[in-house]
Amino acid sequence: MKHIRLLIIFAVVIFTATVKAQNAGLVLQDESLLVVFDQGTGALIRLENRQTGWVIERRSELGISFRMHVPLEERRYNFVCGQKQKVKKAEKTSANEIRLQWGDLESENGGVLPIDLTAVITLKDGALTFNTSVDNRSELTVETIDYPYFGDFNPPSGNDRLHVRTMWYGNLESQEIYPNFGNSKGYWGDFVPTKTFDSFRSLFCLIQANGQGLYVETRDPTHPYLIEYTFEQYPGNVQSVNSLVPQQDKISGLPVHIDFRTCHFIFTPPGSTKKLVPIVLRTYDGAWHQGVDLYKEWRKTWFKPAYLPDWIKDVHSWLQLQINSPEQDYRVKYKELYQYGKECADHDVKAIQLVGWNLGGQDGGDPNQNTDPGLGTRDDLKKAIADIEKLGVRMVMFGKINWGDMTTDWYKNELYKYAATDPYGIPYIHGGYSYYTPTQLSGINNRRRGVMDFCAPAFQDVITKEFGKVLDLGASGWLFDENCHHGGVKYSFAADHGYTPPGYIYGADMPLAAKMREAADKVNRNFIFAGEGHQDWLMQYYPCSYFRINGGSTAVDRYVDPYAPLVVAVTGVDDREKLNLILMARYIISYEPYHFKGHVNDFPLTLEYGKKIDRLRRTYRDYLWDAEFKDTLGANVKANGAVRHSVFVAKNGKRAVVMVNMEESKSIDAELEIPHSGKLMTASPEDPSLRPFSRNTTIPPRSAVVVMEQ
């Protein structure tokens, strides 16, 4: 009876709060969500998941409509705070749409500004969409707009944890915001603990609670400008040892709350209008898989898969080999490359990623794609590539085109013209990397690099010409290293680069890739484009991605795209743990002895176990290669030690489970449950022959077993 009374009281409280919210403002609701906006200010004052009872925006007095940054000529700190504005028009235009308009905005330090902000908010089938536009009739530039804005973002309960999860470098990264909220911006630069997550890394953001979450989507895959998912924790941590958030509504008389907003970096000049990227919010039940499923659903509407040559679709492995550095070690001459190719062919390694082949070595001379006389002649390299390709080993040429080596005459005489510059006209600089010698390892003589402006048409022409030199070598592909970032630079403000500044550099990634792809297709349709841990939407041009993982990595790229060629580095002398993780996530092995400076057979223990994994994948290709990766969904494993597992679903619907013992010296007893399974058989890298499987098995240390449904 006590539990029933509590449930009744809870229901009455929720009902009363809902009625009060509805009476206070404009309401949208469907089976999934209830959302309320204040009629006087336009502030979002309530958001509730009607399926679970999670009140995401709870206290109406903390509701905020928007924030706008409009710098003055002599005082950059000039915000328009939505709390101080009144709506010009607030109306419910249909059962599922609200229209809000603000105008003649009162700024903090610049008086009233003739700027209008209009938001059309729709709720349909559980998707809450914010379509926003700004009309800037002032003489100032509107740099950023924060909208939508949650002034009181709450966990489902005080016992829940909240994590922000976004895609980056082949991983679904996770940062906690409740009950611990660490500051990531630097105490000197903010007022309260702050975290931001960039849309150039991830088109979506998950705010994950226990068993449910909120999905936030920036609904434009062309990525026209930067958006930041921004979180602030007020009034600050209780104590700074572990960044604990106050657990009550007020502390020292101050309200305790977490702000969440999407910040649009639009740089809208005087006398112009701008439509903002739509923001879509949806709740979901479950863990990150269900949140990412919402992204996958949207992705199907715009993602255009790139053409793939047959060889990269097959089970195979790579060697990454560096042959020169900016300290001119000239370790492997072009004429000596054939021996590496022969060793790869002997060990059934099907591709070599060749690093440091171009003038200046790795991280020297960029973006130059000429050969280096210290390694031999261009004809030497072309012959080596041709001879290695005849062995059945594909050559993939490593390159970097987003930097300009500032130590070169080319940069000093020409490339400096295309460097990205900040709002003060100063070129952005990337610090470069250190190689081998004590002087460079201490950072004394690193080759500093200008961050090149991809938005500049003239620089795009330079790169297209340089890329032609790569195509001329006759290799099977190239890997654009560091194509996942521009050294922390988002915009170029150069006034003479052939466009109206500022230019959003990440927005030019795909147009430049399209030009290079067009050039490649004229030479070799099967020429593969690869990149380093790049963003998901770039897979439309760089369908092969190379990156590194650790034991805590989440295989989100594989979950999003089950069949993409994703290549992962293996560097250990006996790297069974990494190889088992590669088996679990259907990654391609990249052997990298001596940090990609050795022969493929320098680490025989790693090589031999990797060959066993590839043999197993070839033998059971239907289950482990041509099947859909489901992460852990669809099977449960109980074990008396550190066991990890993944699930694959074959095209015929049959399932396979990979179970890995992560212990160094301890065998583990594991119990596997696959709901409604058929007959089960098992195999392993050490013993690929099929054997009957019951519910239980013993997994040796550092080993893996595969269970397949027949």
Buried (B, 14 or more C-beta within 10 A) or exposed (E): EEEEEEEEEEEEEBEEBBEEBBEBBBBBBBEBBBBBBBBEBBBBBBBBBBBBEBBBBBBBEBBBBBBBBBBBEEEEEBBBBBBEBEBBEBEBEEEBBBBBBBBEBEBBEBEEBEBBBBBBBBBEEBBBBBBBBBBBBBEBBBBBBBBBBBBBBBBBEEEBEBBBBBBBBBBBBBBBBBBBBBBEBEEEEEEBBBBEBBBBBBBBBBBBBBEBBBBBBBBBBEBBBBBBBBBBBBBBBBEEEEBBBBEEEEBEEEBBBBBBBBBBBBBBBEEEEBEBBBBBBBBBEEBBBBBBBBBEEBBEEEBEEBEBBEBBEBBBBBBBBBBBBBBBBBBBBBBBBBEBBBBBBEBBBBBBBBBBBBBBBBBBBBBBBEBBEEBBEBEBBBBBBEBBBEBEBBBBBBBBBBBBBBBBEBBEEEBBBBBBBBBEEEBBBBEBBBBBBEEBEEEEBBBBBBBBBBBBBEBBEBBBEBBBBBBEBBBBBBBBBBBBBBBEBBBBBBEEBBBEBBBBBBBBBBBBBEBBBEBBEEEBEBBBBBBBBBBBBBBBBBBBBBBBBEEEBBBBBBBBBBBBBBBBBBBBEEBBBBBBBBBBBBBBBBBBBEEBBBBBBBBEEBBEBBBBBBBBBBBBBBBBBBBBBBBBBBBEBEBEBBBBBBBBBBEEEBBBBBBBBBBEEBBBEBBBEBEEBEEBBBBBBEEBEBEEBEEEBEBBBBBBBBBBBE
